[in-house]
Amino acid sequence: MRTPLSTYRLQIRPSFTLHDAAALVPYLADLGVDWVYLSPILTAEEGSDHGYDVVDPSAVDPARGGADGLKALSEAAHAAGMGVLVDIVPNHMGVATPARNKWWWSVLEHGRGSRYAEAFDIDWEAGGGKLRLPVLGDGDNELEQLKLVNGELHYYENRYPVAPGTARDGDSAQEVHARQHYELVNWRRADSELNYRRFFGVNTLAGIRVEEPWVFDEAHAEIRRWFDESLVDGLRIDHPDGLADPKGYLARLRELTGGAYILVEKILEPGESLPRDWETEGTTGYDALADVDRLFTDPAGEETLTALVPTEPYADMIHGTKRGIADQLLNSEVQRLVRLLPADSGLDPATAADALAELLACFPVYRSYLPEGSEYLTDAVVAATVRRPDLAGALHILHRLLNPLPAGETSTVPLADLGELAVRFQQTSGMVMAKGVEDTAFYRYSRLTSLNEVGADPAHFAVTPFELHARLLRRQLEQPAAMTALTTHDTKRSEDTRARISVLSEIPDEWAAAFGKLQALAPMGDEPMANLLWQAVIGAWPLSRDRAHAYAEKASREASASTTWTAPDAAFEARMHAAIDAAFDDAEVNTLVTSLVERIRTAGYSNSLSAKLLQLTMPGVPDVYQGTEFWDRSLVDPDNRREVDFQRRRDVAASFAGTGAPEVDEDAAAKLLITTRALQLKRGRPELFSGYVPVTAEGPAARHLFGFDRGGAVTLVTRLPVGLQVQGGWQETGVLLPAGTYRDVITGTTHTSDGRVAVADLFGSYPVALLVREDGE
């Protein structure tokens, strides 16, 4: 198996095609990147900017460069000695435009008679034999807007097929609609009456059943070609938790690819491990991101920041948000579980729905993979029983029904032996977790929002150097080829935004005072949301007014506390947008924002550079998300998919030859230099990154240094820079290194150790150093 030393994620879309990516390969090679990492490239919905809404898995998207573009990129990358990693989407397909998806169109036209009916998770009986499509608006007579046009039913710009023999001369569009295998219904009915599995709460992404061999084969025929023709070297698997059988899917995929490198976008909760029998090299790195961020969070700030905006304990909050999702947005999934209960279960539908929703709300991880992970189901039953003792009997019955396997069973278990109820419950628990935690609670729990990232627990405030060393050593031993990340297309805030926000943990009293003034000058009427939005503004400043307003609208509606997507509160949103405008227009508010940014700017730089070097050199395969070799202070998507000025990056990289270390300032040259030198060293001398030994410091500021030796490459970074400055800098602090001569590959300077090197000398230019021994052993 060929394994990458590093990757660089590119968002492939109509405005940046595979041909554009091919032209970028020389720059990426100079940067030191080992593999190019592509967002989904199969044919997606027209105009899709992300590619996760695949409508035709049989071809590379022509709008993204097509087959010729993939060949051009592959040839360019391979000629440069680089590999190609591609993101694929096995869980769902895009169905927003039925005519563009022949699978979906066939099901709509022929119903259960379509050969593709088996490809989708559809509960035909629940719809009275029809597939419900939640597309109608809120008008009283929306079906009157239907028209028969050229043998199709049209609802405004939406087109739907007409089954053979169901349209006769003189029939109205409404009469023809009544004879179809589908039923157009009001969009609000989706949450409780939808009868097809979707991706989370997105009606336009329909789940597919790749556990069926022919569905897998047809959905992966083009992917198979990539490996048969040596175009692609590895795959990143989107949302495996949505699949009925992730383990079985990965085994088939490994076979299809001939044993290629495979990563999974699997969200691990703190303390959770990836199933050991999966055919994968590891996750895409959210767990690593969470660990890195917490090294730069000052535990001394926790109490003040917690008291600033009082809120319920995080565990109680996520129970409530998950329960709300199970009762509302994903209630149709809960109702389907109820319909799968055996007739002799003894549970009435209302009690069963209540108990299932409670069990989903109490599930401690995204999902289990029975027989592995049965302890999580037991934990959920116990927690649900404590919270709802009135449901104890129902929960006991569900426990038996959801885990019908013998105690201690560890052999390979066919899906059929688990039963559809157990399989679908496992698929549903991840949906509830994602929507209830990532997309709701993360927007409500605003104590320190740099901690609110996928795969992390915001209630976990910081890690000690000892804890992080232990985790990195375990990563080296158990998953050395897993990805590490700081920014992805899914992060709520990019790495440099978070790095600056984390500084607030070092100055909690100053932040509390500033927040109080902002609340008085520009009140929103929702303290937790105000705390989150002002932290976002501070973290991303300077940002355009449009970006700030777009983020505020998305964040507040996702939180679903003072306003929602489905029922916006105009009065609250007016106050919120007025507060955002005040950051630009009100002199006093603007001064507060800009002065605070200036106060934490330098410390933010330090956190950014330290986190970047740490991520690039720690155990694992580091990914650089497009553009983040410069400062990147993005917020949640689509803000983090803005165009990248690669020419500017090329120009700055070219300026490094024969020059000294650039200053740490807004030009971002310093971050590019550090990224380049780390990637080049790892690609050029991979043997220096084969182990992990902690490096220690001694002296008055020892706690502000974190370091490790990867087997010849020594990484040293600064943590908690405000506290370091307050206590007078590094003073006589030294790092303990074996006697010898070392070169900092970032700056080119050399240092001699007699067993100890002054940290102040090592960090003369930057708050980081990457050392290589120059004099042998």
N, C-alpha and C positions, 0 to 999 in steps of 0.2 A: 504493500500500500504506500502510495506517495502521500506524505503528510505536509501541510504548509507550515512554514516557520512564522508567517504573518499573513494577514489579508488586508485588503482595502475595499470597503463596501461602496459600490456605485449604484445610484438609483437610475435604472434604465427606463426611459419614457420617451414619448414622441419628441420632446425638446432636447433630449440627450440620448441618442440611440447607441446601438452596439457599434456602429461605425465610429461615433464620437469616442466611445470607450477604447476602441482599437487605436485611435490616434493619440490617446492619453497614455498608452503603455510606456513609451520612453520616459515620460515624467515619473510614472509610478516605479519604474525600474531604478531610476536615479534616486528616488526617495528611499529605496531599500525594500520595497514591498515584494513579498514572495509569491502571493496569489492574488488575482483579481476576484472579487466577490460581488456577484450580481444579484440585484433584486429580481423578482419573477419576470421571465421573458416570454412565456407562452402567451398566445393571443388572448387579450383581455378586452373588457368593455371599451368601446370607442371613447377616447379622451381620458382613460384612466391614467392617473398620475403615479399610481403605486403598483399596479399589476397583480394584486391579490384577487381580483375578480375575473379569473380566467373563464373565457367562454368557449374556447376551442383548444383542448390539450394536444391536438395533433400537429400543431405548427408553431414555430417561433413567430411572435407578433410582427406582422409587416410594419406596423407603426413604430416598432422598437428596433427596426433594422432587419427583421426577417432572418431566414436561414443564411443568407449571404453575410449579414452583419455578424452573426455568431461565428461563422467560419473565419471572417476577417479578424475578429477579436481573438479567437482561439489561436490562429496562426501567429498573430503579433505577440501574444502572451507567451506561447511556447517558444517562439524564436528568441525571446528575451530570457528564457529559462524560468518563466513564471507559470503557475497553474491557474485553473479557472474553477471557481466554486459558484454554483448557481442555487438560488432560493427556489424551492418548488412548493406547491400548494395542494396537498392531497386531500384535504378535508372538505373542500367546498368548491362550487363553481358560481360564476356570476350569472344572474338571471334577470337583471334589471331590464334588459332588452331581449325578450324571448327570441326574436328573429335572428339574433346573432349567436344563439346557443342551440345547435341542432339537437342536442340531447333533450333539453328542456322543451323546445318547440315540439318535438315528437311526443313527449309525454302529454303536453297540453292537447295536441291534436288527437292522439289515439288512447289516452288514458292508460288503464292497466294493460291494454293490448300492445302498448309500445314496448319494444325491446329495451328501452332505456328506463322503463318504469322501475325496474329492479335496481337501477343505479342510484336512485334517490331514496331518502328516508321519508316515505310518505305513508301516512295512516289514512288510507282511503275510507275505511268505515267511519272514522270520526267526522268526515266531511260528507257523509251520505253518498259515498261513491265518487265524490268530486274533490279536486284539489283546490283548496281555497287560496285565492290570490288577493292579498290585502292592498289594493291599489286605488280604491274609490275615495274621492274627497268627502267632505262633510256636508255637502248639499243634500236637500231632502229627496231629490230624484236623480241621483247621479247616473243610474242606469239609463236614463233617458238621453244621456250624452253619447251612448253607444251608437255606432254607425256600421253598416255593412259596406265594405269597400273592397272591390276586387277579390271577393271570396274570403275576406278576413273581417274580424271584428276590430274596430278601432275605437279606443277611448282616448280622446284628444290625440296626442302623438304616440300613444302606446298601441301596439299591434298584437293581435292574438289569432291563432289559427281556428279554422272551423272544421270540425270532424266531418269526414265523408258522409254524405247522405243526411246531414242535419239542417240544410238550408234549402227551403223550397221557395219558388216564386211567390212573391206577395208576403212572405214572412217579415215581421219586423226584426230589427236587430236584437230587441229584448227577447223575443220568442226564440231566436236562434241561440242566444246566450243561454237560455234555460236548458238547452239540449246538449250543452258541451260537457266535457269531462272535467272542466274547471268552473269555478264560480268566482266572479269578481265581487269582493266584499270591501266594506269600509276599512281603511288602513288601521283604524283604532282596534279592530277586532283581532289583529295579529297576536297581541300579547296573551290573549286567553283562548283563542280559537284556531290558531294556525295548526295545520296538520302536516307540515313538512319540517324536518329539522333544518335549522339555519345556523349560520355562524353567529354566535352570541345573539344579539337582538337585531341583526341586520337582515331584513326581509329579502333583500336582493342578492344574498349569498346563500345558496341552497346546499346543504350537506350531501355528500355523495358517499357511497358504500364501497370503498376500495377493499374491504374484506372479501368481497365477491371476486373470485379470480378473473373473470372476464372483464369486470370493471377496472380492476388494477391494470390488466394488460392493455386495454384500450386507452386508459387515462395516462399510461406511461410509455406508449409506443414511441413517441417523439423523444422522450428522455432516454429510452433504450438506444435510439439512434445516436444520440450524443456520445454515448460511451462506446458503441460499436465502431464509430468513426473517430474516436479519440479526440473529440471536440471539448469535452468537459472532464474535469478530474475529481470533482467532489460535489456533494449536495448538502444544502441546508434545508431541513424539513420544517415547514411552517405548521404550528399548532397540532402536534401529534396527539395532544390530549383530546381532540375532537374525534379521533378515530375509535372504532369499536375495539380494535386489537392492535395497539401501537407496536407491541413486540413482534407479532406476526408480520405486520407491514414492513418493519425494518429488516426482518430476515429476508423477505422477498426482494426488498430493494437492494440489499447487499448482494444478493445473487444476480439481480438484473445488471448491476453496475460492475460486476466482476471483482467485487471486494474493494470498492472505492471508499474514500474518506467521507464520512457522513456525520453531520451535526444535527441536533434537534433543538428547536425552540421550545424547550421545556422549562417551565418556571418552577424552581425548587424553593419551598418555604425554608426558613432558617432551621438547620438541623436535618433536613430531608436529603436523602441521597437518590441519585438516579438508579433505576433498576439495573442490577449488575449483568443481567442476561440480555440486555438490549444490544443489538448490532449497531453501535454508534460509538464515536470517539468522545462524545460528551455534549454539553449544552452550548448555547450561543453566548453565554457569559454574563447573564444578569446577576447570578450569584457572586461572581467576581466583582462586578461593579459595586454591589452593596457593601462588600468588605472594604474595598478601596476607599469609598466615600467616608466611611465611618472612622478611618484612621485620622482624617482631617477635621473631625468634629470634637470640640472640647467638652468633655463630660461635665466640666464645672458650670457650663451654661444651661444645663438641662432644667434645673429647678426654676430658674427665672423665666425661661422661655415657656415652660409648662404652665406657669401661673399667669402668663401674660394674657392668654385667651382661654379661660377655663372651658373645658369640654369633657364629655364623658370618656372614661377609659377606652383606649383603642380597641381592646378585645370586645367590649360591649358595643362600640360603634360598628365594627365590622359584622358582628352578629346581626345588628339591626339593619344594616345596608344590604347584607346578603339575604336576609329574610324578606326585605322589601322587594328585591329583585325576583326572588322565587314566587312572591305573591302577585307581582305585577308584570314586569317586562318579560319574564320567562315562565309565566304561569301556564302557558300552553304546553311547555315541556313537562311541568309538574302534572298537568292533567293527563298527558300521555302516559306517564308512569302509573297514574291511578288506573287507567284503562288496561294496563298490563298486569295488574294484580289478579291472581287466580280467583275464580268465583267463590271458592271456599275459604278465602282468607279471613273472613269474619269482620272485615273492615268496611264500613260504609264510605262512600266516596268523599264526603266532606271531612271526615276524620282522617282518612288516608291522605288527602291532599294537605291537611294541616301537619300531619306527622312527617310526611315526605319533605315539605318545605322547611320544617324545623331541622330535620336531619341534614338537609343541604346547607342550611345556615350555620350549622355546627361543625361541618366537615372541616378538619384542620389543615388540609392540603388541597391542591387542585383536584386530584383524583387518586384513586387506587387502581391497581392493575391485578385484579384477583387472578390467582390466589395470593400474589404478593401484595402487601399493603392492607391485609384484612384488619390489622390492628388499628388503622385509621378509622375504619367503619365502626369498630368497637368503641373507640374514643368518641366518635360523633354520637353514637347511641347513648353513651354515658352522659355526655354534656347536654344532649337534648333532653334526657330524662330529668336532669337536675333543673334545667330551665323550665321545662314543662312537665311536671310530674303527672298532670292530668292525662298526658299522652303515653304514659309508661307502657301500658298494655299494647298499644298500637306500635310503639317503637320496638318492642320485643318481637312482635310478629314480623315487622319489616327487617329487623336484623337477621332473622332466620331466612327470610325470602331473598334478601339481597346477597347473602353469602351462603349459598347452599352446599358449599364444598366441605368435605371432612376437615376437622381441625388439624392443622399442621400440614395440610396438603401442599406439596411443593412441585409436583410434577407438571409437565405441560398439560394444560387443560383446554380442550376445545371450547370455542365460544358457545356451542350448542349445550354443553354441560353447565355453563353458567346460567343460561337463560336470558331472554331478551330484557327482562326487567333489570337484572343485575348489570348487564352491559350498558343499557341506556342510562341507568343511574350514574354510572361512572363517567359517561360522556357528559352528563348534565352538571355534575358537581363542579367541573372545571369552568363551565359557562357561568355558573352562579358566583364562583370565586372571582373570576375576571371582572364581571360587571359590577359586583358588589364592592370589591376592594379596589382594583386598579382604576375603575371608571366612576366610582362614587366616593368611597371613603378617602381615597388619596386626595380628593378635592375638598374634603371637609376637615381632615386632620392636618392643621396648618402650623403646628408648633415650630418645625424647622423643615421647610419643604425640600431641601436638598436630599432629605432622607426618603422622600416619597417616590420611590422608583419600583418598577416591576421587579418581583423577586426579592423585595426587601420588606422588612417590618418597620414602619416608622416609629413604633414604640421602642425599638432597639436603637438607642441614641448614639453610641460610640463603641469602638473596639479598642482594646489596649494593644500596644505593640506585641506583647506576648501572644494574645489571642490571634492576631493576624499572622504572626510567624507560624503558629500551629496550623492555621488553615492553609497557608501557602505550602507548607511542607506536605500536608496531606494531599493537596492538589498535585504536587510533583509526584507523589507516590501513586495516586489513584487515577488521575485524569490529566496526564501531561500534554495530551493532544486536544483537550477541550479548548474552546474559544474563550478569550477574555475580551471585555468590552467596557468602554466608558460612555459612549454615545451610540444609539441605534436609531432606526427610523421610528421606533416605538417609545423611546424615552420621553418622559414628561417634561424634562429640562435637559439641555445638552450639558456636557461635562464642565464647560467653563462657566455656565450659568450656576450650576450647582456648587462649583468651587468657590465662587464669590459668596453665595448665600451661606455656605458653611462657616464663613468668617463671623457671621452673626452669633454663632455659639461662643465665640471668644469675647464678644462685647455685648452680652445680653442686656445689660442695663441701658446702654446707649440705644440699642434697638428698641427697647421698651419705651424709652422717652420719645424717640422719633415716631414710633407707631402711634403713641398717644396724641402727638401733635397732628399727625396726618388724619387721625380719626376725627379730631376736633375741626380741622380745616375742610375736610372733604369726606363727610360721613356717608357710609353706604347702608348702614342698618343691618349688617351681617358681619359681626366681628371676625369669625373664622375665615370667611371669604375675603374680607378686607386684608387680613394678615397674609393670606396666600397671594393675593394680587399685588400687594405692595412688595412682598419679597420677590415676586416675579419681575416687577418693574426694576427694583434695585439690582437683581441678578443679571438682567438682560440689557440694562441701560448702557449706551443710548440705543433706543429702538424707535421705530417709526410709530406714529400715532395709530395707523391702521393695524399694525401688528399687535399693539397693546390692546386695542378694542376687540380684535378678533379673539385674542386669548381670553380676555375677560368674559366674553360671551360664552365661549366653549366651557371654560372652567366653572362658571356659575351654574350653567345648565347641567353639566355633568354631576355637580354636587347635589343637585335636585333638592336644595334646602330652601332657598329664597325664590328660585325660579326653576323652570324645567324646559326641556325641549318641546314637550307636547302642550304645555300650558304656560308660556312665558308670562312673568309678572312685569308688566310694563312700568309700573311705578318703581319697583326695585331696580330694574335694569337701567332706568333713566338716572337714578342716583349713582349707580355703579359707573356708568359711562361718563357722568359728570365728574366723578372723582378721577377717572383716568384722564379726562381732558385737563383737570386741574394740574396734573403733573407737568403738562406742557404750557398751560396758559396762566396759571396762578403763580405769581412771583414767589410767594412764600412757600407754596408746596414744591415748586420747582427747585428752589434753593435747598429745601430739606432733602429732596431726592438726590440732587447732584452733589451736595456736600457729604452725604452719607456714602455715596458711591466713591468719592475721592478718599474718604476715610478708610475704606476697605479695599481699594483698588490693588494696592501693592501686595497685600496679603492674599488677595484673590489670585494674582499672578503666581505667587508662590505655591498656593494650593494646586493650581492648574498644572504647572510644570512638574510638580512633584507627583501628582496623581498620574500624569501622562507617562513619565519615565517608569514609575512603578508598574503600571499596566503593561507597558511595552516589554518589560524585562522580567516580570514575574513568571512563574510556571504557567504554561498554556500557550495558545496561539493567539497573539494580540490582533484585534481588528481595529483599523482606523476608519471611522465613518467618514464619508466623503467630506472633505473640506476642513476636518477638525485638526489637521496639521497646523492650521491657523487658529486664532481665537474663534470660538463659535459659541455665541450666546443665544442659542435658539430656545424656543419653547416647544410645546407639544405640536404634533403634526396638525396641519400641513406646514407649520412654520419651519420645521426642521427639514423640509424637502425643497427649500429655496435653491435657486441656481447657485452654483459654486464658480467663483472666478479663478479658474485653473491657470489662466495666463498670468495673473498676478503672482500666484504661487510659483510658477515656473521662473518668473523674473527674479523673485527674491531668492529662490534656491540657487540660481545662477550666480548671484552676487556673493555667495559664500566663499568661492574660490579665492584664496590669498588674502582673506580679510580676518580680522579678529572676531571675537564673540560679539554679536549684536546686542544692543541694549534690550532690557526687558521693558517693553512699552507697548502701546496700542498697535504698532506696526506688525506685531506677531512674528517677526523674524526669529526671535529666540525660541518660540515653540516649534517652528518649522525646523530649526537647526537641531534641537534636542530629539525631535521625532525622527529626522533623517539619520542622525548619527546612531541612534539606538537600533533602528531597523537595518541599517547597513551592517552594523556589527553582528547582529543576530543572523542575517543572511550570509555574511561572509565568513563568520567563525561560529557556526552552530555548536561546536564542541564546548564553547565557553558557557553554554546554557543547558548543561546536562544534569545539574544537581541543585541543591538548595541548602545553604547553611546561613543562619542568622549572623549578622555583623553587629557588634555592640559598641557602645560609646561610653565614656566615663567623663565626669566633670559636671559643672553646675547646670549645663543645658542639655544633658544627655537625653532627657525624655523627648526633646524636640527633633532627634535624629532617628530615622528608621532606615535600616540597610540590610542587605543580604548579598551573599556570594553565590552565583549560579553555577560555579565550577570554573571560574576564571574571570567572569565578568562581575564586577562588584557595583551594585546599585546603592546610592546613598541619597536620601531625600529629606527635606525639611517638613516638619509637621507643627501645627499651631504657631504660626509665625508672629501673630500679635503678642502672644505671651512671651515668645522668644525676645522680641524687641523690648517689651516692658522690663524684663529682667536683665537687660544690658547686652543682649546678643550672645554669641557663642563663648566669649571669654576664653577660658582655658580648656574648654571641652575638646576631647580628642576621640578619634575613632580608632579602634584596635584592629590593626592589619598586620599580617606577617611581615617581617623585615624584607625590604626590597624596594624597587623603583616601580612606580605606577604612572600610567598615562591616562589622563581624563580624555576619553575619545570625543567628548563634546567640545571642549575648548582647545585641546591639544597640549595643555600644560602637563608637566610631570611633577610628581611628588615622591619624596623619599621617606620611607617608613623605617623606624628603628623598633617597630612593634606598635607604634602609635603615631597618628598624623593629626595635626591641629585641624579641626573642622573649619575654622575661620579661613584657613588657607585653601582648603578644598572648595569652599563655597565663595570664593572671591568674586566670581562673575555671576553665578547662578545659584539658586537654592537647591541645586541637585548636582550630582556628579556620577559619571559612569566610568569606572576605572578598569584598566587591563594591566596585568603585570608585564613589565617590559624586560626583566632580567631573568627570565626562566623561573625555576622553582625558588 
